């Protein structure tokens, strides 16, 4: 069943409440100080609710700066996460937020991360949806001569390609679906307008298939 998550960060945080969490790629693309100060940084929000959270990233300067102000972030390559000396074993939740599209070898990552999971560990993967309405608009916009994307991205994912990737590496569904922009502080008129616009412009697709991103919560598949 495809679900919809209206606020990506809020949904991730809810899964992390009271849990032991590993947050991968947590420095958020060479994060600027404003994001920490405004307290909307996902790792900060996880830290407020988790029993314990450890971050892992490869940006040494960011790690040093954040650890100096009270965070606990380890340097390492998440594609071989099982090789990293971690202070916790078998975390409750592993967050891979807006990261898998940056990895050169996602299969290696999925094999490696399984080795630090137990049967109850949740792996949360969020990533941009290649078929989102915003990306379709950009592709149709004549002023863009080439595909628009973040320069650090290596891959795009759709719901089906990410589902097949996870299945092929031994993961099973807990809750798989889409995330879209938060509807907080949005009036009823705005919501009705969005629904009408979607039905007119994308009548051959369901609404959720065109949302901004993919939100997959998985476990290691039980072996029979």
Buried (B, 14 or more C-beta within 10 A) or exposed (E): EBEEBBBBBBBBBEBBEEBBBBBBBBBBBEBEEEBBEEEEBBBBBBBEBBEBBBBBBEBEEBBEBBBEEEBEBBBBBBBBBEEBEBEEEEBBBBBBBBBBBBBEEBEBBBBBBBEBBEEEBBBBBBBBBBBBBBBBEBEEEEEEEEEEBEEEEEBBBBBEEBBEBBEEBBBEBEBBBBBBBEEEEEEEEEEEEBEEEBEEEBEEEEBBBBBBBBBBBBBBBEEE
